[in-house]
Amino acid sequence: MILKGAEAARYCAKPEPARAGLLIFGADAMRVALKRQEAIAALIGPEGEAEMRLVRMSGSDLRKDAALLPDAIKEVGFFPGPRVAFVEEASDGLVETIGAALKDWKPGDAVIVVTAGGLTGKSTLKGLFEKAPNAVSIGLYDDPPSRDEIEAELKRAGLSRIAPEAMADLTVLARALDPGDFRQTLEKVALYKHGDDTPLTTAEVAAMAPATLEAELDEVLHAAAEGRARDVGMLMRRLEGQGVVPVTICLMALRHFRSLHVAATDPGGVAAGLMKARIFGPRRDQMQRQAQAWGVKPLESVVAQLLETDLTLRSSSRAPGMALVERMLIRIAMTRR
């Protein structure tokens, strides 16, 4: 049986112990590992591994000794409770061994959980789990977690009151971060709100979001966009001391002012344009004010200046790059003022 999307998420959260096998595969090893951990924890409980009700084996181990899997399935543990036989990094070469184990499986045996990398449509391992009447196949692709998955994850952590704006920001974060970083962000949010009955706000989401190079550069870009020319030089010294290269600052400035231009020209208004540009949290409110203050034509001029500076930085010019970028940002700030 094949499960996708919300059905797959629900099954991993609560797998059926009466089914013999579960295959989770995908190119993103972190996403596969997180879903596998969730499914195994739901099957054997939080103490299952400590009570030795989980048997792990790699695909390479199973290729060397095909008896490992049937032995693990039939083994009677010292502690009572459901058991799992987990095969990691499986491949099409194990189809016969895993197929025989699924065929011989009886109620009360350990559930077979198998993980694999990105399997093609012609994969025999994928086909085995899709066609087996007592097994489930779940493929994890590049799609970010859905709104329902994010809400379910927060509810499991005891957080049920979420402002609509905060949920929109979390959805944007889910697209921007890799699965492991996003999972850690949700854990931070849940820990921060532990014992707090007030709804989760957009400011709290922004405070819990992981720090990135973009966040480090935001301060100098906001200074330029808001006409604070005096602050630009000091902030540039700080970035230079951190080892940030001029090309990076120029590219991030281009991204910032292009986002302002997109917002200023959006038919639905500045706020709608910033949402499309995936700008969230207090930064969105700040950039909304900037876009409204600049206007379309001045922003087009700024983007042209930034493109010219970027070309100069990438050319054979001997002009000092950091000074070139600093002068350009000060010029933009003076224009805005």
Secondary structure, DSSP 8 states (H G I E B T S, - for coil): -EE-HHHHHHHHHS--TTSSEEEEEES-HHHHHHHHHHHHHHHH-TTTTTTT-EEEEEHHHHHH-TTHHHHHHH---SS-S--EEEEES--GGGHHHHHHHHHH--TTS-EEEEEES---TT-HHHHHHHH-TTEEEEEE-S----HHHHHHHHHHTT---B-HHHHHHHHHHHHHS-HHHHHHHHHHHHHHTTT--S-B-HHHHHHHS---HHHHHHHHHHHHHTT-HHHHHHHHHHHHHTT--HHHHHHHHHHHHHHHHHHHH-TT-HHHHHHHTT--THHHHHHHHHHHHH-HHHHHHHHHHHHHHHHHHHSS--S-HHHHHHHHHHHHHHHH-
